[in-house]
Amino acid sequence: MAHIRTRETYGTRRLQTELAENGIIVGRDRLARLRKELRLRCKQKRKFRATTNSNHNLPVAPNLLNQTFAPTAPNQVWVADLTYVATQEGWLYLAGIKDVYTCEIIGYAMGERMTKELTGKALFMALRSQRPPAGLIHHSDRGSQYCAYDYRVIQEQSGLKTSMSRKGNCYVNATMFDRYLPFSCPLNTFVTDAVRFPPFHHH
């Protein structure tokens, strides 16, 4: 189908030309009517969305790792980050916690806003599933969601050591996003359904 072949980016005029080049002649008005009846719409280009914001006055933690991600067992070093996916209904934000040793996402939360509550849900999920020992290093960037008082309290009460990348350092992102790749693919329908009907409810 031409609409799919052109990655759902062609409007009526370009689609008419595409069809004509393949020997299918159809009037523009008829094509427009058919597109409307079949609910075929062009995908709109979306502007880049920033995730974490490091321009704030909240206290930050030192970098305890200095880019050395070499744990010798699970639950020694976790990294936390936010990513996002453009869906047909808007932006979906995904907060994740990854165990650097096992390379597994051990906590996550999805939502339509990138808030401290979203990152907090991901952290709570990781804490409940892993029950880590005191002294585990929790590493993130300096985003306001991770520097927020409420988030830091959770870390302190759980015995976690807080570590943050220096400003402008994207190394932690490289560590996290290798696991996020399936979410970054253009699976708009799947991700949109995940927002409408979330499979997990964290209380």
N, C-alpha and C positions, 0 to 999 in steps of 0.2 A: 504494500500500500504506500502510495507516494507520501502521505502525511507522516508515516512512520519512517520511511526511508530518508526523508529530509529532517529527521530528528525533531519533528513537530515545531519547526521554527519558521516555516513558510506561511505567509499570508495568502489571500485569495489570488492576487496577481502573480506572485512568484510560483504558486502551486499550479496555476493555469499554464504558465510557461513550461514548467517541469513536465506536466502531462502532455503538452503539445510536442515536446521534444521526444517523447516516447510514443508518439502516434495516437494519442487520445485527445480529441478535440471536444472541448466543452465550453459553453458560454460562461462569462464571469458571473453573471447574475445567478445562473443555475448552480454554479460551483459554490457561490456564497450561500445559497439556500441550503444546499446539501451539507455544507460544513456546519451550518447552524442546526439543522435537523439531527446531525450525528454528534453535535456538541464537540466539534474539533476546534481546538483553540491553539494559538501559538504559545509556546513557552516564552515568557518574558525574561529578559536579562535582569539579573538582580545585582544590586550593588554589593560590594564587599562589606562584610560586617565584622567589626572587631569583636573579640571575645573579652578577655580580661583587660581591665584598665588600671595601669600602674601609676597614673597621675592622681594621687590622693595624699592625704596627710596621716594615714593610718600607720602604725608602727610596723616595721618589716623585720624579718629574722635574717640572721647571717646564713651564708651558703656553707652548710656543713659537709657537702659532698665535693665541691670544687670540681665538678664534672667527672668525678670518679664513681661510676655506677657499677660496683663490683661486690655485691653481697654474696655470702657463702651459703645462705639458707633462706627459706621463705620468711616473710614477715620481719625482715631487717630494714628494707628500704621500700617505701611506697612513693610513687610519683602521682600527682594529681594535676588534671588539666581540663579545660573546656574546649569543645569543638562545636561546630554547627553544620546543619544541612539545610539547603534551600528546598522547600517543598512547595506543592501547588497552593498551599494555604498560608504560606509564610515561612518564617525561620523556626527550625527546631534546634534547641540547644541540648547538648549532651555533656554532662559532667561525668568524669571517670576517675577511678583510683586503680592504679596498676601496681602489682607486685613486680619489682624489677627482676627478682631472681627467677620466678616462675613464668614471667611475661604474660600473666593472666590479668584480665580486668576483674577485680574482686569486688568492686562497687561501682554503681552507675545510677544516674537519674536523668530523665528527659523532661523537658518543659519548654514552654514558649517564651520564657524570660530567663536571662542569665543572672541569677540572684544568689545571694549567700545561702538561701534556703535550698536551692538546687544543689550546690556543692555540698551542703550539709547532709542532704539525703544520701548522696553518693558515699560520703564518709561514714555515715551511720550504717549503711549496708555493708561496707567493708569491715567495720568493727564488729558487727554482729556475726558475720560469716567467718571471720578469721580469729577473733579474740586474741589479738597480738600481745606479746609481752611488753612491759614498759621498756622504753628506750628505742623503740622503732623510730626510724627517721621518716618523716613525712615531708616530701619535697614538692615544691610548686613554684610558679612564678610569683610576681609581686602584685597580682591582681587584687582589686578591692574585695572580691568574694573570698579570697584566702586570707587577707589581712584583717577581715572583719572581726570584731570582738567576739561575737557569738561563735564563729568558727574556731578561733584560737582557744576559746574556753573548752570546746569539745576535745581539742587536741591535748590540752593540759590535763583535763580530767581523765583522759584515757592513757596518760603516760607517754604520749608521743613527743618526740623532739622535732621542732619545726625548723625546716630548712627552706630557703628561697633562693632562686637564681638572682644573680645581679641584674640590674635593669638593662633591658635590651638583649638579654641572653636567651636564645630560643632553643638551647640544647635539650631542655626538658620536653619541649614540643616534639622534637625528633624522636625521643624515646617513647612518648605516648602514642603518637599518631600512626606508627606502624601497625598498631592494633586497631585503630579506628578506620582503616581504609574501607572495610565493607560498608560503613555508614556514610562515607564520603562519595560513594558511587551514586549516579543519578537514579536511585530507586525511589522516585518521588511518591508513587502510590503507596509503597510499603511503609515508608516513613510517615506519611500523612496518616495512614491507618493506625500507626503506633501512637500518634498523638490522640486520635479520636478514641481508640480502644486500647489503652495501655495494658500490657499483659501482666504487669506486676504492680502491686500497690504497697507502698512502704508507709507504715504507720509508726 
